[in-house]
Amino acid sequence: MAWTCGYVTQLDYSYGYYRELNPAMLRLVCLCSAIEPQLRDRPTYLELGFGQGLSINLHAAATDGRFWGTDFNPGQAVRARELAAASGADLHLLDDSFEEFAARTDLPDFDIIALHGIWSWISDANRRTILDIIRRNLRAGGVVYVSYNCLPGWAPAIPVRQLMALYGDYGGGQMTAPLGAVDGALQFSADVLKAGSRYFRENPSAAHHFERLSKQSRNYIAHEYLNADWYLVHFSDMARSLQEAKLSFVGSARLMDRIDGMHLTEDGRKLLSGIGHPVLRETVRDYLVNQRFRCDVFVKGPRSISGPRQRDAWHAQQFVLTRCPEDIPKKIGGSLGEFELSKEIYDPVITVLSESSYAPKRIDDLMASPKLRGIKMNDVVEALVVLTGAGFVSPAQSITEEIIERCQALNQHICRQALMSTDLAYLASPVSGGGILVPHICQLFMLALQQGKSNVAELANFVWEVLDSVGERLMRDGKRVQSNEENIEEFRSMAHRFLNRTLPLLQALKVL
Ligand SMILES: C[S@@+](CC[C@H](N)C(=O)[O-])C[C@H]1O[C@@H](n2cnc3c(N)ncnc32)[C@H](O)[C@@H]1O
């Protein structure tokens, strides 16, 4: 078989950023599970299948450590290396297949091995190779992050995926361009559905799944549905596989999964509290929430920390806002629906986090504020976990001059790219040790500031000239805003918001 092993390579994978892969977040996950984060100050980090390489580049620039990554798609490796060259980070990006990587003799022992969006879409042989890499190259005490599609959530969609994949294999998918194959597979599945398929009639959730699917991006559909491999497991299977590499489950990397009140009914909580074995408990939890996708953290030789040491570690941890207070929603989605963030707790926590120009704060700093008088520490801890899990807050780390220089160099490169493309929507923060969402227009505002423009009109004109020169216009309600005046007016109001709201936060995060 070709080097692709049946993996869809003709369509570019998206430029996603995944903050769960940030070493600082992995430390926090361990801490939340009362497991000692045994990571060294300057960890060695490996990302397998880095895709476009945005996550690994942002983490390598913003964190002190030695970073390695491999992805067998050479086009992606070339683009990811451009970012690494811009930041000057200690980052080795290879275009080895997992098999080639496993055969290398120049690898260090890793403190962290992370793979996001890989496990479910590769062959059995490749999964065995990855287990082998973990077994041989993860240091004792090291951390593995792995995400995967899981059961029972995906179960009703298995036949839909089978139809799509079979069309790709036998129905003309090989003769058309990749996007044509996606459209053809969708049309083919729609024909089966419309032809009165009893399967779809008797399994309405499969029909709903298909309806939702047809609205997704074609690139995503190609990667999810037309790959040669698609492997679904229950959590218990995953835990068993990683046990072979001496790993134990620590917890979900998605911190909000820990907030039972958002996901479980009272009966569900009671049921879980009676289950002793963590693997059975976690598997049953997936049935309760109909889990489809998991992001798990495992450790090789986890060491529990006692209550007082866990408390001390929490007290030493600093947190920083990564979203302007005005942009933090009052409700967050959970398995049980919308979860209202209690005004009495969340408003003062967010307000105090934004004080002193958003300087990072410890729990004691928060508790010392009169604005939090009467609020229990456990509630503050839970609020920090929820806000961090939702991406509005991040653990803050200590900063070095080198980290600042690398982040600034990378951010400048990404902002210059914004003159030609809208692909990269994140910049590196030395404070959070990872990526911060900075949409395209804000990146252009940052460029304008660097060129000495400073007021609303200058920023708006700069962005307008850039977009006008390539024939771009703003979109409103799905339509292009045609008139120049309306475009400029809208850019002015964006520039006003940027200067007054976004810029102070980006400065505090040392993004610029
Ligand atoms: C679904 S993408 C996920 C990319 C990235 N981790 C992310 O989440 O954005 C899977 C990636 O794995 C890479 N890949 C698949 N099979 C591989 C193999 N056998 N060896 C190395 N890389 C592989 C693909 O090139 C692709 O970039």
The ligand as a MOL file (V3000), in Angstrom:
LIG
                    3D

  0  0  0     0  0            999 V3000
M  V30 BEGIN CTAB
M  V30 COUNTS 27 29 0 0 0
M  V30 BEGIN ATOM
M  V30 1 C -7.2880 13.5610 11.9150 0
M  V30 2 S -5.6930 14.2180 11.6620 0 CHG=1
M  V30 3 C -5.3780 14.9680 13.2210 0
M  V30 4 C -4.2970 15.9830 13.1250 0
M  V30 5 C -4.0140 16.7540 14.4080 0
M  V30 6 N -3.6050 15.8920 15.4800 0
M  V30 7 C -5.2260 17.5610 14.7840 0
M  V30 8 O -5.9900 17.1030 15.6360 0
M  V30 9 O -5.4200 18.6390 14.2020 0 CHG=-1
M  V30 10 C -4.6440 12.7930 11.6840 0
M  V30 11 C -3.2140 13.0820 11.3120 0
M  V30 12 O -2.4600 11.8810 11.4530 0
M  V30 13 C -1.5520 11.7670 10.3890 0
M  V30 14 N -1.2940 10.3240 10.2060 0
M  V30 15 C -2.1880 9.3640 9.8970 0
M  V30 16 N -1.5870 8.1570 9.8120 0
M  V30 17 C -0.2820 8.3520 10.0950 0
M  V30 18 C 0.8500 7.4990 10.1730 0
M  V30 19 N 0.7350 6.1960 9.9390 0
M  V30 20 N 2.0420 8.0280 10.4850 0
M  V30 21 C 2.1610 9.3790 10.7200 0
M  V30 22 N 1.1200 10.2470 10.6480 0
M  V30 23 C -0.0840 9.7380 10.3470 0
M  V30 24 C -2.2720 12.3970 9.2030 0
M  V30 25 O -1.3890 12.8620 8.2240 0
M  V30 26 C -3.0540 13.5150 9.8600 0
M  V30 27 O -2.3530 14.7350 9.8210 0
M  V30 END ATOM
M  V30 BEGIN BOND
M  V30 1 1 1 2
M  V30 2 1 2 3
M  V30 3 1 2 10
M  V30 4 1 3 4
M  V30 5 1 4 5
M  V30 6 1 5 6
M  V30 7 1 5 7
M  V30 8 2 7 8
M  V30 9 1 7 9
M  V30 10 1 10 11
M  V30 11 1 11 12
M  V30 12 1 11 26
M  V30 13 1 12 13
M  V30 14 1 13 14
M  V30 15 1 13 24
M  V30 16 1 14 15
M  V30 17 1 14 23
M  V30 18 2 15 16
M  V30 19 1 16 17
M  V30 20 1 17 18
M  V30 21 2 17 23
M  V30 22 1 18 19
M  V30 23 2 18 20
M  V30 24 1 20 21
M  V30 25 2 21 22
M  V30 26 1 22 23
M  V30 27 1 24 25
M  V30 28 1 24 26
M  V30 29 1 26 27
M  V30 END BOND
M  V30 END CTAB
M  END
